[in-house]
Amino acid sequence: MFDIDKWQEILATIKKNKMRTFLTGFSVAWGIFMLMILLGSGNGLSNGVAANFMNDAVNAMWIWTGETKIPYQGMKTGRPIQFHNEDQEIVQKVAGVGVSSGRYFMGNTRYSYNKESGDYTTITCHPELKDVENLILEEGRFINKIDILQNRKVVVLGADIKKALFKDSTALGEYVNVNNVPFKVIGISTEPGSTRNRNAYMPVSTAQMIFMGSNRLHNLALTIDAKTLDESRAIEEQIRNVLAKKHKFDPADESAVGLYNKLENYIQTMKIFQAIKIFIWIIGIGTLIAGIVGVSNIMLIVVKERTKEIGIRKAIGASPSSVIGLILLESIMITTIAGYIGLVLGTGLMEMINYFMVQSAGPTPDPQGTIFMNPTVDFNIAVSATLLLIVAGAIAGYIPAKRAASIKPIVALRDE
Amino acid sequence: MIRLNNIHKSYEMGSNSLHVLKGIDLNIEQGDFVSIMGSSGSGKSTLLNILGMLDNYDKGTYHLSGNLIANMSEKKAAKYRNDMVGFVFQSFNLISFKNAMENVALPLYYKGVPRKKRNLIAMEYLEKLGLKEWANHMPSEMSGGQKQRVAIARALISQPKIILADEPTGALDTATSYEVMEILKDINAAGITVIIVTHEHDIAAMTRQIIRLKDGRIHEIIRNGELKQFQKNYMKELETA
């Protein structure tokens, strides 16, 4: 198979038939190039949107309260609903609920350290909030169970608060005054996908004891374990039923208790993306078929054009197999090199787009703003597509080459 | 050397069958210089193609150097052509994207001779035919006579026993035709059998045996004394022309 002389013969033929070589190569390179761009864009879009969802746990759910709008068991409408600590406990017991946290917001809490001070929102919560909102800890730790049980006076500061109060000095282990009560700083946090980190977190039990003097909660944040839309809706309904029973409102009353189910949203969006992906694949396969047809066409013409040459070669002693080998190897060589060029150009372009997007996003990337992320193609898919084109080109070349090689040299010679 | 016995050949033309050769018996010995003549459609090119194993025949037997040439595989036929026969065509049939030297060297490629060596040999043959300076020229840059000389060099390079020439002077002017014939004469003098197909009497007159075909049969074979008369007639015609 490997015979330097044969390759020299092929190289010489290619070198002297530049137009033919270019046309064959171009259709292959173009097919692969377009496929890479299509698949890369599809991946980029779906990566970007998926990253946006990752700002919180994809299976997060938030529950808040309102006023009843449907009369229930003789009670009038307009009755306010208030969550308390036990609501978090009963929701946690519903099957399918992962982790949960109660939340109580304190707007405009005064934080001070030495001469620096500022007003920030304090979110009082359970340790599980970290998992629901995917909080990132730059330093230290988040609130834990012992903090809750012992009503420890600890606080996790958002990165911006830390910067405002402490500048460049260490905050961890220091005490800040929160509404004139000293709290120990145990961690510095940032929220994914946000440029503003101006929230502080403290144990809900401590805050209730010191600032609110009761066991009220504003809302509940939790995660649910569901694979499908139906499962997720079932869990949602159960939670609503449990809360309706406890607070005595109609389970159909949407304004008594509000509920946002992110998983539902996520599953729906992913379904759209699946559809887009299928669509992209259909176009991609269409592009590949166009490439294959292009290569086949050119190979047919090439063989037709070379019929006389084949006749000459046969007259001076070329065997049919050497003629087929010559044409096939030439076709395989052109498609391989052209396919590789298309592959490199296509992935190169996508990488370049990726690079400029990362550059223009600046030092603090804001995934909220980009719906296009990491637009690259799986290497295996790229290589298989190229191989497919090469094989198709070889088959497309083989059939006419075999026919041309088996006709009588005298017929081939007569061909004008 | 060449022994044909009752060779028949017909071509299928759609539903019609065209009976071209209707029983040819012919012996050609080593070192002969033969021309085949006849009006168009008399089957002279068909006969040459059968002799050169470019085409097969329907009936009869063909022995070349004692071997029966019949129903050979394409591969075997290619090998025989490469070893035994050199072809010269009316339209030269050079490969247009190869230069003179590469064209001449091509038969050796199929014999498996390494590139450097076959190019060297090709240069030798080009030199013999006075085309050394044209070695790197493409066929399109050469005159008809030069192209035919390249084709002859290509036919000679595999050192065949027979040179088959189908109207080798058909596309050339008279002066160039005679040059080509001189070359073929020299080749014949070296012991190689040369068989040419021609319809020009003056060209045929330069060979040593003339086979006239008529309607697919051998009409007459002119040699020795008769040939002298033939030559005298046509040479005279030439001089007066």
Interface residues (C-beta under 8 A of the other chain):
Chain A: D5 Q8 E9 A12 T13 K16 N17 K308 E309 G311 I312 R313 K314 A315 I316 G317 A318 S319 P320 S321 S322 A405 S406 K408 P409 I410 L413
Chain B: N49 G52 L54 D55 N56 E74 K75 A78 K79 R81 N82 D83 F87 F89 N93 L94 I95 F97 K98 E102 L106 P107 Y109 Y110 K111 G112 P114 R115 R154 S158
